[in-house]
Amino acid sequence: MRCTLSLAICVLGAALAPATPLPAQDSAGAPQSNAGAVAKNVGVVKSISGNTLVLKSDAGPEITITVADGTRLLRLAPGQTDLKSAATITLADLQVGDRMLVRGRSADNGVIAASTIVVMKQADVAQKQQHDREDWQKRGAGGIVSAIDSAAGSFTVSVTPTLSVVVKTTKETGFLRYAPNSVKFSDAQKGTIDQIKIGDQLRARGARSADGKELTAEEVISGTFRNIAGTISSIDAANNTITVKDLLAKKSVVIKFNSDSQLRKLSPQMAQRLAFFLKGGAQAAQGGPPAGGQTPASGAPAGNNAQAPRPGGAPDFQQMLSRIPAVTLADLQKEDAVMVVATQGTTGNEVTAITFLGGVEPILTASPNGMSAAALFSGWNLGAPGGDAGPQ
């Protein structure tokens, strides 16, 4: 939600620019309430009482806003960038959970008397997010960047060990970059094509070619993450950490878990199925029959639609993984084989788990160096564009 409104606010900045400079910010990034100064705040409505509302600002503090009869209230639809197309609303139209930009003057007690309020309704944002989420699924592709053609502005992305898609960019392509310690789409920052490196995880949406092997991107979001495959050597439940002997880096790494970390465990049957796919990957890549004897559905649509088979009949493993039941740290044991997608971390031996998968012994046996397995799980459950924490 924050990303959607912030984009509109950037474009509307000139229209809402105050006649005097914005107030200075303190060391915590919160606007200082200087009496009589023009203030501008963005956040979510926490409560409404009469003509007074409390705004939970994106900068952190809660701010009391008073709305007078002369206050200008506008409703801006997600995607709109011109106040001329905004609808005029009343105070009665505001609801808790709405996002808004407030401009006004601060009083001695820090209360802001609003002169202009631009609102994005919570329901409008939710509907736009759902639409975007579906569009990223229908017209998107994601995986690990395996090759870069700088002259052409294109990237080869490994979606699975046997399927790659060439993502082409143009002058109109928009670029976003995941924040260093977050995979939430709402935390993503404006990026550039030059930031993308081999080994990065990348997701794009745009027009797919008829065979599904190329995509001309309208939007690209990318980030540098760490793939870990190995066995648990110790568990520290008190500190929400485990230590894993990483097969890829050939050293131990401490993995931290927080409220955003997602822990899942494969059933033995699914683990064997995925291992079988990895063992048959070379044959499938050379044009042989897919692992498990699967064949493409007749008339199946091309592309990376979560509801459609992939070219060659390979199943959509990321969609399968999103349905696996969650587990907790208490369900883990020493010597369990695990795979983890994690942040890069600030030190070489401590990272924060984004997604964690147990029960992978057959998969690591099928892919001893872990690289094919890492590609298989490359984009699993990163923060979904158009909304957070959805399956990719």
N, C-alpha and C positions, 0 to 999 in steps of 0.2 A: 504493500500500500504506500509506504513512504516513498518508494522510488517513483511511483506514478505521479503523486502530487508534487514532489520536488521538481520533476521535470517541467510540469506546467508552471510552477512558481518561477523557475529560471526564465522561461519565455515571457512570463507576465511581469518580470521585474521592472521593466521600463514603465509599464502602465501603473504600477503601484509604488513606484519610487517616491520616497518621502522628499519633501522640500528641504529638510535638514538632514544631516548625516544620522545614520543609525547609531544607537547608543553603543558604547564600548562594551567589550565582553570581559568577564573575569577569567581567572585562570582555569576554571572548570568549563568554560565555553558558554556559560549562561549569560543572557543579556542583563546588563545592569539597569535597574529601574530608576532613572534620573527623572525627578518630577518635571513634568512639562515636556520632556523629550519625546520625539517620535520613536515608537517601537514597532517592530515587526516580528511576529512569532508564528511558528508552524507547529501543529501538534494534533492531538486527538481530544475530542470533547469527553471529559470525565464525568461531569455532572451539570445539570441545568436547574436553576431555581429562580422563577420569575424572569427578570431581565438580566440576571447574572449567571454566568457559566464559568466553569473551571476547565482550563485547558492543560492537559499533560503535554508539555512541549517536548519536541524532539531533542532539545538541548538538555533536558533533564528535569528542571523544576516545574511545579504546577503554578499556573498563572491565573489570577482572577480577572475576568473580562466583564465589563458592563456594556450593555447594548441599549442605546438611546433610540428615540423615535426617528432621529435623522441618520442613524447608522445604515450604510449601504450593505445589503446582504445579497450575495450572488451565488447561484448554484452552477458549478462548472462540471460538465461531464468528463469522465476519464478520457484522455486523448484530445480534449479541447485545449487550445492555447490562446484563444482570443476572447477577451472579456466582452466583446461586442456580441458574441453568441451565447453568453451566459444568461441564465434566467434569473429574474428578480424573485426572491423568496422573502418570507417573514420569519421572525424569531420562532414562531410556532412550528416551523418546518424543521428546525434543528433537532437532532437526536444524539443521545450518548453514543459514542463510537464513530461519529462523523469526523472526517479529517478537515482541517481548515487552516487557512492563512488569515491572520488577524493583523490589521494595522491600526494604530491609534496612539494616544498620548498617555504617558504614565503619570499617576498621582503620587503624592508623598508616601502613601502606604503600599505602593507597588501595583495597585490595581490599574488596569489599562482600560481607558474609555475608548471603545472601538469606533473608528470612523468607517472602515471598510472590512468586511468579512467575506472571504471567498471559500466556499464549501464544496467538498466532494463527499457526497452521501455514501455512507457505509455500504448500502445495498448496491449503489452504482459501481463502487470499487470492486465489490465481491463479484458482481456479474462480469465486469471487465476482466478480472483475474481469471475467472472460470473460462471465459472465451479465449484468453491468451494461453491458458494452460492447455486447452484442447488444440489450439492452433500449433503450439510448439510440438505437441505429440503428433499431429497429423502431417505437418510440413517440416518437421525437424529431424536432425540427425546429430548424434553425439558420440564421442569416444576419445581415444588418445591420439594426439597429433604425431604421425609417424614420418611425415615429410613436408617440407615447405618449399614452394616455388615463389620466391620473393618478387621476381620480375613479373610474374603473372598474377600475383596477389592471391594465390590459392594454397590450400592445405589438404594433405591426404590424412584422413581420420580413420583409425582402426576402430570399427564399431564392435566387432568380435574378432577372434583370431583368424577367421576365414572371410571376413567381409570388411571392405574399406569403401569410404565415400570421399570424393574430391569436393571440397567446399571452395567455391569460387567467390571472391569478393569484388565489389565495384566501388566507385566513388561515393555511392549512396549508402553503402553498408554501414550500419551503426555497430560500434564495438563497446562491450562492457567487460570489466575485469572483476572477478571475485575478490573481495577484501582478503588480506593475508590470513586472517584467522576466522573466516566465516565462509559458508557456502550458501548463505541466504541471498536470494535474488534481490531482496530489498536492501541489502548491504552493498551490493555491487556498485562499482565506481566506473565512471566513463574511462574507456581504455583506448588503445591504439593498436593497429595491426602489428607494429614492431614489438609489442610486448609478448606476442605469442611465440613459444619455443617448442621444439620437438620434446615430446614427453608430457606436454601440458594436456589437460582435459579441456575439450572444446565442445560446445553445442551451438548449432546454428539452425535458423529456420529461414525458409524461402522456397523458391520454385525448384522442384525436383525434375530431373530428366526422366524420360519414359522408362529407362531401365533401372532407375533408382541409384545409379552409380555417381551422379554428380548433383550438386545443389548450388544454386546461385543465391547467396545469402543476402537477406534483408537485414538480419541482426545476428551478431555473434557474441557469445559470452564465453570466456575462457578463464582458466586459473591453473596455478601450479600446485599440485597435491602430491602426496607420497603414498605409494602402494607398498604395503608390507605383507609378507607371507612367511609364516614360520610357526613355531610352537611356543606355548606359554611356559615360562620358566618360574614365574612367581606372581602372586596375586596379593595386592594390598587394598583390601576392601575399605579400610578406614579412610584412605586417601583417594579412593576411586581410580586406582591405577593398576596396570599389569605390566610385566616385563616380558617381552617376546624376543626370542632368538630369530632375527630376521634373515631369511634365506637369500633375499635379494641384496641386502647391504652387507651380509656376512658379519653382523655384529648385533649386540643386544640393544633394544630400544624400549624406553618407558612410554607407555601409552596411557594418556589421561582420558577420562570420560566426564562429560558434563550433560546437562539436561537436553542438549541438542543431539548428542551421540545416539546412534541407532544400533542396537545389538540384535542379531538374528542368528539362528542356527539351522543348518540344512538337515533334513531327514536323511538317513542312509540311502534311501532310494533315489532322492534327487541328487545327492552328491555323486552317486554312481552314474547317473544319467549325464551329468555335466562332465564327469571324467571321461566317459565314453565319447562325448562330443569332442573333447580336446584331443583324445588319441586318434580320432578319425579326421581331425582338422586338415592334415596334410593331403589326404585323399580327396576331401571335399574341395580344397583349394585348387587341386589339379583337374577338377571337373568330374570327379568320381561321385558315386552316390553319397548323399549326406549321411552323417552318423545316425544310426537308428532306423535307416531305411526311409526317412521322411521324404516326401515329394511335395513340390509347390502345389498349392490349391489352384485349380483351374480358374483362370480369370481373376486371380488375386491381384489387388492393386499394387503398383510399385511404390517404393518408399519405405520410410521407417515408421509407418503407422503402427501403434501398439496393438491394434486389432488384426493386423495382417501378418502373414508369414514373411520372413525375410527372404531375399533372393537365395535360391538354392534350398529352401525349405527349412533353414535353421530357425529354431525357436527364438522368441524374444526373451532372453534370459533375464534382462533387467525387469521386465514386467513380471516374470515368475518370482523373482527375488522379492519384489515389493509385497507379495502375498505371504511371505514366510512369517510365522509367529515370532513376536519379540521375546527376548530372554533378558536376564539381568546378570550382573556381575557374580551374584551368588550361584548362578547356574554353571559357571566356568570352573575348570579344573586344570591343574598343572599338567603339562605335556599335551593339552588339547592343541590340535592344529587349527590355525586361524588365518583369516585374510582381513586386512584392514585398509580402508582409504582414510587418510589422515591429512591434517594441515602440515605444512612444511615445518612448523615449529621455530622457536627462536634459538634452539640449540640443536646440535646434531643428534642427540640421543633421547629427546623428549618431544612428543607430539601429542596433539589432541585428536581423538577418534571422531571421524565423521560417520562412517559406516563400519560395522564390525560383523564378521561372519564366521561362525564356528561350524564344526562338522565337516571340514574340508579335506580330511586326510586323503580320500581317493583323488581329489583334484590335484593336490600337490604331488602325489605319486605320478599322475598322468603328465604333469608339467613340472619336472624336478627343479628347474630354475625359476619357476613362478611367473615368467614373463607372459606366457600364453594365458595363464589364469588371470593375471592382472588386467590384460586387455579385455577378457571376458566380463569383468566386473567394473570396467573403466568408469562408466557414468552413473553407476547405481545410486539413485536417491540423492543426488546433489539437489541443492535448493531449486525448486522448479521455477522457471521463468513464469511470471504472472501470479506467483504465489509461492509460499515456502513449503519445503519438506514434502513435496510430492514426488512420485516416482518419475524418473526420466525415461 
